[in-house]
């Protein structure tokens, strides 16, 4: 009976030793976790800067559209039309806008 108990204890101790980690293994895992953390942080920063770039491009394109449609409200003075007529037409356009949107 004592032999069976001793064999069982030795087998259990052997199984326990096989599952335990050495300090070298734990140090390797810590290094790998630190590298993973740095890679994740770098990826997050890269994605953040990409999203910011997309936002700046979108804002610039929106501003181009605003400028274009805003320029349609006034008459180009380079068309060779009398400047007094252009001023009068621009004033009329502003008055119409005020009536419509105010």
N, C-alpha and C positions, 0 to 999 in steps of 0.2 A: 504494500500500500504506500509506503514511504517512497518507493522507487517511482511509482506512477505520479505521485504528487511532485517529486523532484523533476521528473521529465516534463510534466505539465508546466511547472514554474519556469524551467529553462526555455521551453518553447514559447511561453508567453513573453519572457524577457527578450528573447530573440526577435519576436514579432514587434515588440515595442521599440527595440533598437533600430529595426529596419524602417520604421515609420518616422523616427525622429530626424530632424534636420541638423546638419552641422552648421557651424558658424559661417563657414565659407559659402555654403548654399544660401543662407539667409542674407549674407552680404551681397551676393550676386543678385538675389531677388530685389534687394533695396536699390541697387544700382540700376537694374532694369526698370523698376518703378519710377525712379527719378528721371530716367531718359524718357519714359512714357509720359510723365508729367510735363516735361519740357516740350516734347513733340506736340502734345495736346494744346499747350499754351500757344505755341507758335502757329499751329493750325487755326486756333480761335482768332488770333490777331490777324492772320492772313485773310480769313473770311470776313472779319470786321472791316478791314481796309477795303476789301472788294465791294462790300455792301455800301460803304461810304462813297466809293468811286461811282458806283451805279447811281446813287442818289445825286451826286454832283452832275453827272452827265444828264440825268433826267431833268434836274432843275435848269440846266443851261438850255436844253432843248425846249422846255416849257417857256423860258424867257424869250427865246427866238420866236416862238409862235405868238407870244403876247406882243412883241415888238412889231411883227409883221401885221397882225390884225389891227393893232393900234395905228399903224401907219396908213391903213386904209381909210381912216377917219378924216385925214387931211389931204389936201391937194398938193401935189409936188410942184414947187415953184419953178422947177427946171423945165416945165412943159411949154414955156413960151407964152403963157397966158398973163394978162395984165395983173400985176401984184395986188392992186386994189380989189379986183374981182375975186382973187384967191382969198384975200383976207375976209371979204364979205361972205364967201361961201363957207369958209372955216367957222366964222361966227355963227352962221345959220346952222351948221352941223352941231355946234356946241349947244345952241338953244334947243334944237330938237332932242338932243341927248338929255338935257335938263328936264324937258317936258316929259320924256318917256321914263326916265329912271329916278326922278325926284318925287 
